[in-house]
Amino acid sequence: MTAVLFVVATPIGNLEDLSPRALRTLQNVDLILAEDTRHTGHLLQRFGINTPTQSLHAHNEKLRQEAIAALFEQGKRLALVSDAGTPAISDPGALVVEMAHAMQIPVRAIAGPSALAAALSVAGFSLHQGAFFAGFLPRKGVLREQALVQIDRMPGVVVLYESPERVVDTLRDLAERMPDRPACVSREITKLHEENLRGTLVELVVRYADDARGEFVIVLGNNAREEVSLEDAAILDALARCFAAGMSSRDAASAVAAVLDLPKKRCYALAQHDKL
């Protein structure tokens, strides 16, 4: 038997979204690599699937690679699933997929539910300028500030995932930088209480301030700001790091100009603009 890795999309809410092909694949593989075996166990039980499972999550993915490689060498056919949706999109699994490619093991997509694709489809924003998937923002500090600066400068659509515990803080942080940017918030996609609401970021902060239950996807519409050159984007990114460290506009401009060997006047002008 030839080894294969199947990347299997599973329902993100409504169990009827499990495709016949996904069902057949999960029934016929030798082992299912699951982000949470208990969570996946409920799905398998619902459809009468008796295939063995093994955990593969963020804390053990590296440790499991040698054992998984051995299974591939034995010709085993494996399926990779996350708790919901398409694996390896803000979920574990990318390392195993990469390893399979390195071993020249065929990798097959069993397409199906994806919160990313679903949210884009109901947001109604044109993708002519492209779309960027930001996943979950860093929780705090310099990395979060850098991510917010990058998002603020992106011309196209931006998609973020967020938990109910942090969604209001994220919406508020986004609104402080780009209050009038249109957005669509999707929560509980495909579930009984699914909701997809469009508005400005400020309006959406108010809407969810007192009711942030469920799983969220935030889709930011195309940016109306003037596009920034690649060199200016690099300067702005460096300035953001300085601002996050508590530096003034003048000191930040001086530091960035020295490091990037650029005119201080230009860096200071961008620093002043970015502080507005």
C-alpha positions as CSV (number, residue, x, y, z in Angstrom):
1,M,0.0,0.0,0.0
2,T,1.3,3.5,-0.9
3,A,1.5,6.0,1.9
4,V,-0.7,9.1,1.6
5,L,-1.5,12.1,3.8
6,F,-5.1,13.4,3.5
7,V,-5.7,16.9,4.8
8,V,-9.4,16.6,5.7
9,A,-11.8,19.5,6.3
10,T,-14.4,18.9,9.0
11,P,-17.5,20.8,10.0
12,I,-17.1,24.2,11.8
13,G,-20.5,24.0,13.3
14,N,-23.2,22.1,11.2
15,L,-22.4,18.4,11.0
16,E,-24.2,18.2,7.7
17,D,-21.2,20.0,6.1
18,L,-19.1,16.8,6.4
19,S,-18.7,15.8,2.7
20,P,-19.3,12.2,1.5
21,R,-15.7,12.2,0.4
22,A,-14.4,13.3,3.8
23,L,-16.6,10.6,5.4
24,R,-15.2,7.9,3.1
25,T,-11.6,9.1,3.7
26,L,-11.9,9.0,7.5
27,Q,-13.4,5.5,7.3
28,N,-10.6,4.1,5.1
29,V,-7.4,5.6,6.4
30,D,-5.2,3.7,8.9
31,L,-4.9,6.5,11.4
32,I,-6.4,9.9,12.0
33,L,-4.2,12.7,13.4
34,A,-6.5,14.9,15.4
35,E,-5.9,18.2,17.2
36,D,-8.1,17.0,20.1
37,T,-9.0,13.3,20.0
38,R,-11.9,13.8,22.3
39,H,-13.4,16.5,20.1
40,T,-12.8,14.5,17.0
41,G,-14.1,11.4,18.7
42,H,-17.6,13.0,19.0
43,L,-17.6,13.6,15.2
44,L,-16.4,10.0,14.5
45,Q,-19.0,8.5,16.8
46,R,-21.8,10.6,15.2
47,F,-21.0,9.0,11.8
48,G,-20.0,5.5,13.0
49,I,-16.3,5.8,12.1
50,N,-14.1,3.4,14.0
51,T,-10.7,4.5,12.7
52,P,-8.0,4.9,15.4
53,T,-6.9,8.4,16.3
54,Q,-3.8,10.0,17.7
55,S,-3.4,13.5,19.0
56,L,-1.4,16.1,17.0
57,H,-1.6,19.5,18.5
58,A,0.6,22.6,19.0
59,H,2.5,21.2,21.9
60,N,3.4,17.8,20.5
61,E,3.6,18.3,16.7
62,K,7.4,18.4,16.6
63,L,7.7,15.4,18.9
64,R,5.3,13.3,16.8
65,Q,7.2,13.8,13.5
66,E,9.6,10.8,13.9
67,A,6.8,8.4,14.7
68,I,4.6,9.7,11.8
69,A,7.6,9.4,9.4
70,A,7.9,5.8,10.4
71,L,4.2,5.2,9.6
72,F,4.7,6.8,6.2
73,E,7.7,4.5,5.6
74,Q,5.4,1.5,6.4
75,G,3.0,2.7,3.7
76,K,0.3,3.9,6.1
77,R,-2.4,6.2,4.9
78,L,-3.1,9.0,7.4
79,A,-5.7,11.7,7.7
80,L,-5.1,15.0,9.3
81,V,-8.0,16.9,11.0
82,S,-8.3,19.9,13.2
83,D,-11.0,20.6,15.7
84,A,-13.1,22.3,13.0
85,G,-12.6,23.5,9.5
86,T,-9.6,23.0,7.3
87,P,-6.3,21.9,9.0
88,A,-3.1,23.9,9.1
89,I,-4.9,27.3,8.8
90,S,-4.3,28.8,12.3
91,D,-4.3,25.2,13.5
92,P,-1.6,22.6,13.9
93,G,-0.6,20.3,11.0
94,A,1.7,22.4,8.8
95,L,4.8,20.7,10.0
96,V,3.4,17.2,9.2
97,V,2.3,18.4,5.7
98,E,5.8,19.9,5.2
99,M,7.4,16.6,6.3
100,A,5.2,14.6,4.0
101,H,6.3,16.7,1.0
102,A,10.0,16.3,2.1
103,M,9.5,12.5,2.1
104,Q,7.7,12.7,-1.3
105,I,4.6,11.3,0.3
106,P,1.5,12.3,-1.7
107,V,-0.6,15.0,0.0
108,R,-4.2,15.2,-0.9
109,A,-6.7,17.9,0.1
110,I,-10.2,16.7,1.1
111,A,-11.8,20.1,0.7
112,G,-14.7,21.4,2.8
113,P,-15.6,23.8,5.5
114,S,-13.3,26.8,6.1
115,A,-14.1,29.7,8.4
116,L,-11.7,31.9,6.3
117,A,-13.5,31.2,3.0
118,A,-16.9,31.3,4.5
119,A,-16.3,34.7,6.1
120,L,-14.9,36.1,2.9
121,S,-17.9,34.9,1.0
122,V,-20.5,36.6,3.2
123,A,-18.5,39.8,3.8
124,G,-19.2,41.2,0.3
125,F,-15.8,43.0,-0.2
126,S,-14.1,43.0,-3.6
127,L,-10.9,41.0,-3.7
128,H,-9.4,42.9,-6.6
129,Q,-6.6,44.2,-4.4
130,G,-6.1,40.8,-2.9
131,A,-6.7,39.4,0.6
132,F,-4.3,38.9,3.5
133,F,-5.0,36.3,6.2
134,A,-3.6,37.6,9.5
135,G,-4.8,34.7,11.7
136,F,-4.8,35.6,15.4
137,L,-3.1,38.8,16.3
138,P,-0.3,38.7,19.0
139,R,-1.9,39.3,22.3
140,K,0.1,42.3,23.4
141,G,3.4,44.2,23.2
142,V,5.6,45.1,20.3
143,L,4.5,42.2,18.1
144,R,0.8,43.3,18.4
145,E,1.7,46.9,17.6
146,Q,3.7,45.8,14.6
147,A,0.8,43.7,13.3
148,L,-1.6,46.6,13.7
149,V,0.7,48.9,11.7
150,Q,1.0,46.4,8.9
151,I,-2.7,45.8,8.7
152,D,-3.4,49.6,8.7
153,R,-1.1,49.9,5.7
154,M,-2.4,47.0,3.6
155,P,-4.5,48.1,0.7
156,G,-6.6,45.0,0.3
157,V,-9.0,42.9,2.4
158,V,-7.6,41.5,5.7
159,V,-9.0,38.5,7.6
160,L,-8.5,37.8,11.3
161,Y,-9.6,35.2,13.7
162,E,-10.5,36.1,17.3
163,S,-11.8,34.5,20.5
164,P,-14.8,35.8,22.4
165,E,-12.5,36.8,25.2
166,R,-10.4,39.2,23.1
167,V,-12.6,40.2,20.1
168,V,-13.8,43.5,21.6
169,D,-10.2,44.5,22.5
170,T,-9.1,43.6,19.0
171,L,-11.9,45.6,17.4
172,R,-11.2,48.5,19.6
173,D,-7.4,48.5,18.7
174,L,-8.3,48.3,15.0
175,A,-10.8,51.1,15.4
176,E,-8.3,53.4,17.1
177,R,-6.1,53.2,14.0
178,M,-8.8,53.0,11.2
179,P,-12.2,54.1,12.7
180,D,-13.9,54.5,9.3
181,R,-12.6,51.3,7.7
182,P,-15.5,49.0,6.7
183,A,-15.6,45.6,8.2
184,C,-17.7,42.5,8.5
185,V,-17.8,40.4,11.7
186,S,-18.9,36.8,11.4
187,R,-19.6,34.8,14.4
188,E,-20.8,31.2,14.9
189,I,-20.5,30.5,11.2
190,T,-22.8,27.6,10.1
191,K,-24.2,27.3,13.6
192,L,-27.7,28.0,14.9
193,H,-27.0,31.6,15.9
194,E,-24.8,32.6,12.9
195,E,-24.5,36.3,12.5
196,N,-22.7,38.4,9.8
197,L,-22.7,42.1,10.4
198,R,-21.1,44.9,8.4
199,G,-20.3,48.4,9.5
200,T,-17.4,50.6,10.4
201,L,-15.0,49.3,13.0
202,V,-16.3,51.9,15.5
203,E,-19.8,50.7,14.9
204,L,-18.8,47.1,15.4
205,V,-17.0,47.9,18.7
206,V,-20.2,49.3,20.1
207,R,-22.3,46.3,18.7
208,Y,-20.2,43.7,20.5
209,A,-19.1,45.5,23.6
210,D,-21.7,43.8,25.7
211,D,-22.3,40.6,23.7
212,A,-19.2,38.8,22.5
213,R,-20.2,35.2,22.7
214,G,-19.1,32.7,20.1
215,E,-16.2,32.2,17.6
216,F,-15.4,35.3,15.5
217,V,-13.9,36.1,12.1
218,I,-13.2,39.8,11.4
219,V,-13.0,40.8,7.7
220,L,-11.6,44.3,7.0
221,G,-12.6,45.8,3.7
222,N,-10.3,47.4,1.2
223,N,-8.2,50.2,2.6
224,A,-9.1,53.7,1.3
225,R,-5.7,55.1,2.4
226,E,-3.1,55.9,-0.3
227,E,-0.8,53.1,-1.0
228,V,2.6,53.2,0.6
229,S,5.8,52.4,-1.3
230,L,7.7,49.3,-0.2
231,E,10.5,51.5,1.2
232,D,8.1,53.7,3.1
233,A,6.5,50.5,4.5
234,A,9.9,49.4,5.8
235,I,10.4,52.7,7.4
236,L,7.0,52.7,9.0
237,D,7.5,49.2,10.3
238,A,10.9,50.3,11.9
239,L,9.2,53.4,13.4
240,A,6.4,51.2,14.9
241,R,9.1,49.2,16.7
242,C,10.6,52.4,18.1
243,F,7.2,53.7,19.2
244,A,6.4,50.4,20.9
245,A,9.6,50.8,22.8
246,G,8.4,54.2,24.1
247,M,10.6,56.5,21.8
248,S,9.4,59.9,20.7
249,S,8.8,60.7,17.1
250,R,12.1,62.7,16.9
251,D,14.2,60.0,18.6
252,A,12.5,57.2,16.5
253,A,13.2,59.1,13.3
254,S,16.8,59.6,14.2
255,A,17.3,55.9,15.0
256,V,15.6,54.7,11.9
257,A,17.4,57.1,9.7
258,A,20.7,55.9,11.1
259,V,20.0,52.2,10.8
260,L,18.5,52.4,7.3
261,D,20.9,55.1,6.0
262,L,18.1,57.4,5.0
263,P,17.5,61.2,5.3
264,K,16.3,62.0,8.8
265,K,13.8,64.5,7.5
266,R,12.0,61.9,5.5
267,C,11.8,59.5,8.5
268,Y,10.6,62.3,10.7
269,A,7.8,63.2,8.3
270,L,6.6,59.6,8.2
271,A,6.9,59.4,12.0
272,Q,4.7,62.5,12.3
273,H,2.2,61.1,9.8
274,D,2.0,57.8,11.5
275,K,1.3,59.4,14.9
276,L,-1.8,61.2,13.6
